[in-house]
């Protein structure tokens, strides 16, 4: 099974017969709107968004607690927000894991 996908079965009724159709569906957070992801990121980070002359976007996240900087670059705004959101989720999981072990 590919990472980031889960499989669901859809059942259709066509001409009185039921058809079970397996479908691969991306994780739920990939369906979130960019503004929703951005709001979640802003809970933990201050951010700076800039663009180079060649159209390359740069997202810099500044951790509100530690002040550490993390930078992502991509020409696509959507991908950039997704990278930031994935990083946010990873950091939250690491923080929970370290609290559970300590």
C-alpha positions, 0 to 999 in steps of 0.5 A: 500500500502506498504511503499517504493513501488509504483504501475505501470500498464504494458500493454502487447499485446498477440495474439491481446489482451491487458492485463493490469498487475499491478506491485509493483515497489520499489522507484527509489532511491533503483535502484541507484548504490552504487557509485551514493549513495556514491557520494550523501552522500559525498556531506554532510558527510565525512565518515569512513568505517571499518570492524571488524574481524567477517566481520561486516562493520561499516560506520561512517558519519561525518557531514561537517557542524556540525561535528556530528557523525552517525554510521551504522553497517551491514555485507552487504556493499550494505545495509550499503550504503543504510542506509547511503543514507536513512539517508542523504535523511532524514536529507535533508528533515528535513533541508528543512522543518526547513528552510520553518518553520523558 
